[in-house]
Amino acid sequence: MKARVVEKLRAIQLRKNGFSVKQIAQKLGVSKGSVSFWVKNISVSSENGKALRERMLRGGKKGRKKILQNWKAYRVLHPKPPPYVKPVREIDTFFDKWSSEMAYVLGFFSADGCMYRNKRGSYYVAFTSTDKELIESVKNIIHAENLIETYLQKGNCKMKYTIQIGSKRAFNRLKEIGFMQNKSLLMKFPEVPKSVLCHFVRGYLDGDGCVFSAEYFRKTRNNYYRCFMVTFTSGSYVFLRKLRERLVNESSVGCGSLFSRSKSHNVLSYSGKSARQFYKFLYPDLTVPCLKRKKRVFEKFGPVV
């Protein structure tokens, strides 16, 4: 007990002389906790306090230097990994350059596609159809790894298939081309190059077009006649008007008939020979992607060669 009193008195004296707690503990061979408790109420003279602060600063610099040396040695043995670069997928750049496949997918997107931004700020491009074959074809063309989802819309007896892909770059590229969210009624015809116009129109026909033959009764002759028809529908009258103009100027099909059944239902219709002329325009070769059931209707009726 007497020894502890002596150590305490020596600690107090050393503290008054400007020694730090660590130095006192080393000199006396006791713990820093004991020294800190003994000298907590001991004031240091201004001169000794200044010397103590200078020693602490020197010690801090020395400690920081040692830490820096240790860190450099650690980095030599454990080099910093290269920064993560998000891989660019094919869908991200798919709409950047015009091609036959890009024009076909863009045509289908004009009919049955949508683009949206969710509440979290993520950007999506989606394709939807009641024809699973069509969605599978689009998925293969853009090399998407996303799953095809199915759902039955309320009040509709047909199953719908959809694929949605998160891509801010593709979203922004579609905006540059002229598309927008909720595009159905406001969509304008994009500046499609003449060289790929047939592919764009085929994609739109597969989405929002119809190919059929039907019998009509002619009152003047009191008989029925079969008529072959190709129709395009859209909520945007401006889109169909520009489509009609492009077809008249850049293809062998006729001018067709453009009319509105309601503000959100516009129809561009071709019949007879004009409709049959579409086959040669839409299917320049046998390998182009298309909805096969619509192509079979063309072939069954007999295309114009």
C-alpha positions in Angstrom: 0.0 0.0 0.0 2.9 2.3 0.9 4.4 1.6 -2.5 1.3 2.7 -4.3 1.3 6.0 -2.3 4.9 6.6 -3.4 4.0 5.8 -7.0 1.1 8.2 -6.8 3.2 11.0 -5.4 5.9 10.4 -8.1 3.2 10.4 -10.8 1.8 13.7 -9.5 5.3 15.3 -9.5 6.1 14.0 -13.0 2.8 15.4 -14.2 3.6 18.8 -12.8 6.9 18.7 -14.7 5.0 18.2 -18.0 5.2 14.5 -18.5 2.4 12.8 -20.4 0.2 10.0 -18.9 1.9 7.4 -21.2 5.4 8.6 -20.2 4.6 8.5 -16.5 3.1 5.0 -16.8 6.3 3.8 -18.6 8.6 5.3 -15.9 6.7 3.9 -13.0 5.7 0.6 -14.5 2.0 1.0 -13.8 -1.0 1.1 -16.0 -2.1 4.3 -17.8 -5.5 4.0 -16.2 -4.0 4.3 -12.7 -1.8 7.3 -13.7 -4.8 9.0 -15.4 -6.8 8.5 -12.1 -4.0 9.9 -9.9 -3.3 13.0 -12.0 -6.8 13.9 -13.3 -7.0 17.0 -11.0 -3.4 18.1 -11.4 -2.9 21.2 -13.4 0.2 21.7 -15.6 2.0 25.0 -15.7 1.7 26.9 -19.0 5.3 26.3 -19.9 5.2 22.6 -19.1 1.8 22.4 -20.8 3.2 23.9 -24.0 6.1 21.4 -24.0 3.6 18.6 -23.4 1.5 19.7 -26.4 4.5 19.9 -28.6 5.6 16.4 -27.7 2.0 15.1 -28.4 2.1 16.8 -31.8 5.4 15.3 -32.6 4.2 11.9 -31.5 1.0 12.4 -33.7 3.1 13.2 -36.7 5.4 10.2 -36.1 2.3 8.0 -35.6 0.7 9.2 -38.8 3.9 8.7 -40.7 4.1 5.1 -39.5 0.5 4.5 -40.4 1.1 5.8 -43.9 4.2 3.6 -44.3 2.2 0.6 -43.1 -0.6 1.5 -45.5 1.7 1.7 -48.5 3.3 -1.6 -47.6 -0.2 -3.1 -47.4 -1.2 -1.7 -50.8 1.9 -3.3 -52.4 0.8 -6.7 -51.1 -3.0 -6.0 -51.7 -3.3 -3.7 -54.8 -6.6 -1.9 -55.2 -8.9 -3.7 -57.6 -9.9 -1.9 -60.8 -13.1 0.1 -60.6 -16.3 -1.7 -61.5 -17.5 -1.0 -65.0 -21.1 -2.0 -65.7 -21.2 -4.2 -68.8 -23.0 -2.9 -71.8 -25.7 -5.3 -73.0 -26.9 -5.6 -76.5 -30.3 -4.1 -75.6 -28.5 -1.0 -74.4 -27.1 -0.2 -77.8 -29.7 -2.1 -79.9 -31.6 1.1 -81.1 -28.4 3.1 -81.7 -28.0 2.1 -85.4 -30.6 1.4 -88.0 -30.7 -2.1 -89.4 -33.4 -4.5 -90.6 -33.7 -6.2 -87.2 -33.7 -2.9 -85.3 -36.4 -1.4 -87.7 -38.6 -4.5 -87.2 -38.4 -4.4 -83.4 -39.0 -0.6 -83.5 -42.0 -1.2 -85.7 -43.4 -3.7 -83.2 -42.5 -1.4 -80.3 -44.6 1.4 -82.1 -47.6 -0.9 -82.0 -47.3 -2.9 -78.8 -44.4 -1.5 -76.8 -44.2 0.9 -74.0 -41.5 2.8 -72.1 -41.8 4.0 -68.5 -40.0 5.1 -65.4 -41.0 3.6 -62.1 -41.2 5.2 -58.7 -37.6 4.3 -57.8 -36.4 6.1 -60.9 -35.5 3.0 -63.0 -36.1 3.0 -66.7 -37.9 0.2 -68.6 -38.7 -0.7 -72.2 -41.4 -3.4 -72.5 -43.1 -5.4 -75.3 -46.5 -7.1 -75.0 -48.5 -9.3 -77.3 -51.1 -12.1 -77.3 -48.8 -13.9 -79.7 -46.1 -15.7 -77.7 -44.2 -16.4 -80.9 -43.8 -12.7 -81.5 -42.5 -11.9 -78.0 -40.0 -14.8 -78.3 -38.9 -13.5 -81.7 -38.2 -10.0 -80.2 -36.4 -11.6 -77.3 -34.1 -13.5 -79.6 -33.4 -10.6 -81.8 -32.3 -8.3 -79.0 -30.6 -11.2 -77.1 -32.5 -10.4 -73.9 -32.0 -12.8 -70.9 -35.3 -11.6 -69.2 -38.1 -14.1 -68.7 -41.3 -13.8 -70.6 -44.1 -13.1 -68.2 -47.7 -14.1 -68.8 -50.9 -12.6 -67.4 -54.6 -12.6 -68.1 -56.0 -9.1 -68.3 -59.4 -8.5 -66.6 -62.2 -8.7 -69.1 -60.0 -10.3 -71.8 -60.1 -14.0 -72.6 -56.7 -14.0 -74.3 -53.4 -14.6 -72.5 -50.9 -11.8 -72.8 -47.1 -12.3 -73.0 -44.7 -9.5 -72.0 -41.0 -8.9 -71.6 -39.7 -5.8 -69.8 -36.1 -4.8 -69.8 -34.5 -2.2 -67.6 -32.3 0.1 -69.7 -31.8 3.8 -69.3 -29.8 4.0 -72.4 -32.4 2.3 -74.6 -35.1 4.5 -73.0 -33.2 7.7 -73.8 -32.5 6.5 -77.4 -36.2 5.8 -78.0 -36.9 9.4 -76.8 -34.4 10.7 -79.3 -36.1 8.8 -82.1 -39.4 10.5 -81.1 -41.2 8.1 -78.7 -42.5 8.9 -75.2 -44.3 7.5 -72.3 -48.1 7.0 -72.9 -47.5 7.3 -76.6 -50.7 5.7 -77.9 -52.5 8.9 -78.9 -49.6 11.2 -79.4 -47.1 9.0 -81.3 -45.5 10.4 -84.5 -44.0 8.4 -87.3 -40.2 8.2 -86.7 -37.7 9.2 -89.4 -37.2 5.6 -90.7 -34.6 5.3 -93.5 -36.0 4.2 -96.8 -33.7 1.1 -96.8 -35.4 -0.4 -93.8 -38.9 1.0 -94.1 -40.3 -2.4 -95.1 -39.0 -4.0 -91.9 -40.5 -1.2 -89.8 -43.9 -1.6 -91.4 -43.8 -5.4 -91.1 -43.0 -5.0 -87.4 -46.0 -2.6 -87.0 -48.2 -4.9 -89.0 -47.3 -7.9 -86.8 -48.3 -5.8 -83.7 -51.2 -3.6 -84.7 -52.1 -4.8 -88.1 -54.5 -7.3 -89.6 -54.3 -9.5 -92.7 -57.5 -11.3 -93.7 -59.9 -12.2 -96.5 -63.7 -11.9 -96.1 -66.8 -12.3 -98.1 -69.0 -9.3 -98.8 -72.5 -9.2 -100.3 -72.9 -7.0 -103.4 -76.4 -5.7 -103.7 -76.0 -4.4 -107.2 -75.1 -7.9 -108.4 -76.9 -9.9 -105.8 -73.9 -12.1 -105.0 -70.9 -12.4 -102.7 -67.3 -11.7 -103.5 -64.2 -12.4 -101.5 -61.9 -9.4 -100.7 -58.4 -9.6 -99.3 -57.5 -6.8 -96.9 -54.6 -5.4 -94.9 -55.3 -2.9 -92.2 -53.3 -0.9 -89.7 -54.8 0.6 -86.5 -53.5 3.2 -84.2 -54.6 5.7 -81.6 -52.6 8.3 -83.4 -54.1 9.7 -86.6 -50.8 11.6 -87.4 -48.8 8.3 -87.3 -51.1 6.6 -89.8 -51.2 9.6 -92.1 -47.4 9.7 -92.2 -47.3 5.9 -92.7 -49.7 6.2 -95.7 -47.5 9.0 -97.2 -44.3 7.0 -96.9 -46.0 3.9 -98.4 -47.3 5.9 -101.4 -43.9 7.5 -102.1 -41.6 4.6 -101.3 -43.4 1.4 -102.2 -45.6 -0.1 -104.9 -48.8 -0.3 -102.8 -51.6 2.1 -103.3 -52.8 5.0 -101.2 -55.3 3.0 -99.2 -58.1 4.4 -97.1 -57.5 6.3 -93.9 -60.4 7.0 -91.6 -61.3 7.5 -87.9 -63.8 5.3 -86.0 -63.2 7.3 -82.8 -60.7 9.7 -81.3 -58.6 6.8 -80.2 -59.3 4.3 -83.0 -57.9 5.2 -86.5 -57.6 2.8 -89.4 -55.5 2.7 -92.5 -57.0 0.1 -94.8 -55.9 -1.6 -98.1 -57.9 -4.0 -100.2 -57.7 -6.1 -103.3 -54.5 -5.7 -105.4 -53.1 -3.0 -103.2 -53.3 -5.3 -100.2 -51.7 -8.1 -102.2 -48.8 -5.8 -103.2 -47.8 -5.7 -99.6 -46.4 -9.3 -99.7 -43.5 -8.4 -102.0 -42.8 -5.2 -100.0 -43.0 -6.7 -96.5 -41.1 -10.0 -97.2 -38.1 -9.2 -99.4 -36.6 -12.6 -98.5 -37.5 -15.7 -96.6 -35.2 -15.1 -93.6 -36.7 -11.9 -92.3 -38.3 -12.1 -88.8 -42.1 -12.0 -88.9 -45.3 -13.3 -87.4 -45.7 -16.5 -89.4 -49.5 -16.8 -89.2 -49.9 -13.4 -90.9 -47.4 -14.4 -93.6 -49.4 -17.6 -94.2 -52.5 -15.6 -94.9 -50.7 -13.7 -97.6 -49.4 -16.9 -99.2 -52.8 -18.6 -99.0 -54.6 -15.8 -100.8 -51.9 -15.5 -103.5 -49.5 -12.6 -103.5 -48.9 -10.5 -106.5 -45.5 -11.4 -108.0 
